[in-house]
Amino acid sequence: MLLDVRNLTITGDSDHGPIDVIDRVSFSVAEGEVHSLVGESGSGKSLIASAIMGFLDPRWTVRADRLWFDGKDLLSMPAAERRRIIGVDIAMIFQDPRSYLDPNDTVEAQLGEAILDSDLSSKHWWSRRKERHKKVIKLLHRVGIKEHQAVMESFPFELSEGAAQKIMIASAIAHRPRLLIADEPTTAMEPSTRQQIYRLLGRFHASHKMSILLMSQDMGTIMPESERLTLLYSGQIMESGPAQALLKEPFHPYTEALTSTSLYQQSRCEPKTHLPTLTGASPPMQHLPIGCRLGPRCPNARRKCVTTPQTRKLRSHFYACHYPLNSAAKVQGND
Ligand SMILES: Nc1ncnc2c1ncn2[C@@H]1O[C@H](COP(=O)(O)OP(=O)(O)OP(=O)(O)O)[C@@H](O)[C@H]1O
């Protein structure tokens, strides 16, 4: 496994004492795989991404049985080695690219910085400068920007949101990372821009075998290349498995609700079909329910749901529910 996360727990402070906002989350990303982590706003996707990247500020406590990248433990390795892995092998793109690009530097300066010295073959500084300039142009072409001159001279605030996201992707792929973490990279984008960005990521995934961990708020905005899906609710994993199987036959009521309400599914339904939706909103960190955190919103919840369900495995499909939907899972779930 390229990324192996086992029982990741992220604890924050509240007026009522410490709270495990992320509660024993496990998932993995294989080499060359696209894995989508789907959960409503506030489910903890950004906290998980930041914990992997080592970006969380010290008021959060991160514990895990495993937080491994390529067999190496990110939590216990020396800071310098972690920085090297984050700088070279793992890259991240964010929801609002303009706020992560440096407002005071041109695109050329920022992309030039993203190119590693070790990727330049020229010896002298003047020829290295030329080589870097050529590499920036090549990077822009690779992310589909043909008008390279105008864009290179631009500052981030002069770019459209789609163009800014392409620059962020160009910067992330400059040193060919093995894993790209994409935290809701197309939220708030027009559907046509979203498709362009996903096509771009899909191309890099296919041509460089780059693994992608994509964070998304709903099933309607996951990459079509997603091989595995993990459903996260209020810091707990509800279900995880091969995308096709999980979409066809979800075991968890949360997956069913998110799947049915996605635009993709709706477009395939007969008019006036009943869609299972979840009423209410996910709870704030200070008011997390005990047991299965979905309980208060779950259409299938019963008394037993105040205890946390064990994670069960059926083939390569994992789910945490006392009352799963699928008949094979039901047999297993009867504890
Ligand atoms: N800086 C912070 N201070 C206090 N609480 C925070 C902070 N960042 C996150 N949280 C809390 O942690 C929980 C998870 O938040 P997180 O931002 O990781 O969710 P998310 O799934 O990424 O949401 P979104 O899709 O809206 O970005 C939420 O309850 C949120 O209120």
The ligand as an SDF file (V2000), in Angstrom:
LIG
                    3D

 31 33  0  0  0  0  0  0  0  0999 V2000
   -9.6720   25.2630   13.1590 N   0  0  0  0  0  0  0  0  0  0  0  0
  -10.7050   24.6270   13.7300 C   0  0  0  0  0  0  0  0  0  0  0  0
  -11.1720   25.0070   14.9310 N   0  0  0  0  0  0  0  0  0  0  0  0
  -12.2120   24.3470   15.5250 C   0  0  0  0  0  0  0  0  0  0  0  0
  -12.8260   23.3200   14.9760 N   0  0  0  0  0  0  0  0  0  0  0  0
  -12.4230   22.9050   13.7700 C   0  0  0  0  0  0  0  0  0  0  0  0
  -11.3320   23.5380   13.0720 C   0  0  0  0  0  0  0  0  0  0  0  0
  -11.1330   22.8750   11.9030 N   0  0  0  0  0  0  0  0  0  0  0  0
  -12.0600   21.8960   11.8630 C   0  0  0  0  0  0  0  0  0  0  0  0
  -12.8310   21.9130   12.9860 N   0  0  0  0  0  0  0  0  0  0  0  0
  -13.9360   20.9990   13.2900 C   0  0  0  0  0  0  0  0  0  0  0  0
  -13.5460   19.6980   12.9370 O   0  0  0  0  0  0  0  0  0  0  0  0
  -14.6140   19.0280   12.2920 C   0  0  0  0  0  0  0  0  0  0  0  0
  -14.1430   18.5460   10.9300 C   0  0  0  0  0  0  0  0  0  0  0  0
  -13.8560   19.6800   10.1030 O   0  0  0  0  0  0  0  0  0  0  0  0
  -13.2160   19.5720    8.6430 P   0  0  0  0  0  0  0  0  0  0  0  0
  -12.9390   20.9470    8.1760 O   0  0  0  0  0  0  0  0  0  0  0  0
  -12.0840   18.6140    8.6600 O   0  0  0  0  0  0  0  0  0  0  0  0
  -14.4350   18.9500    7.8160 O   0  0  0  0  0  0  0  0  0  0  0  0
  -14.5760   18.8080    6.2350 P   0  0  0  0  0  0  0  0  0  0  0  0
  -15.2280   17.4880    6.0070 O   0  0  0  0  0  0  0  0  0  0  0  0
  -13.2640   19.0440    5.5760 O   0  0  0  0  0  0  0  0  0  0  0  0
  -15.5890   19.9770    5.8860 O   0  0  0  0  0  0  0  0  0  0  0  0
  -15.6900   20.8550    4.5310 P   0  0  0  0  0  0  0  0  0  0  0  0
  -16.1510   19.8960    3.4780 O   0  0  0  0  0  0  0  0  0  0  0  0
  -16.7180   21.8920    4.8850 O   0  0  0  0  0  0  0  0  0  0  0  0
  -14.3140   21.4170    4.2690 O   0  0  0  0  0  0  0  0  0  0  0  0
  -15.7970   19.9880   12.2320 C   0  0  0  0  0  0  0  0  0  0  0  0
  -16.6390   19.6890   13.3280 O   0  0  0  0  0  0  0  0  0  0  0  0
  -15.1530   21.3350   12.4160 C   0  0  0  0  0  0  0  0  0  0  0  0
  -16.0340   22.2110   13.0790 O   0  0  0  0  0  0  0  0  0  0  0  0
  1  2  1  0
  2  3  1  0
  2  7  2  0
  3  4  2  0
  4  5  1  0
  5  6  2  0
  6  7  1  0
  6 10  1  0
  7  8  1  0
  8  9  2  0
  9 10  1  0
 10 11  1  0
 11 12  1  0
 11 30  1  0
 12 13  1  0
 13 14  1  0
 13 28  1  0
 14 15  1  0
 15 16  1  0
 16 17  2  0
 16 18  1  0
 16 19  1  0
 19 20  1  0
 20 21  2  0
 20 22  1  0
 20 23  1  0
 23 24  1  0
 24 25  2  0
 24 26  1  0
 24 27  1  0
 28 29  1  0
 28 30  1  0
 30 31  1  0
M  END
$$$$
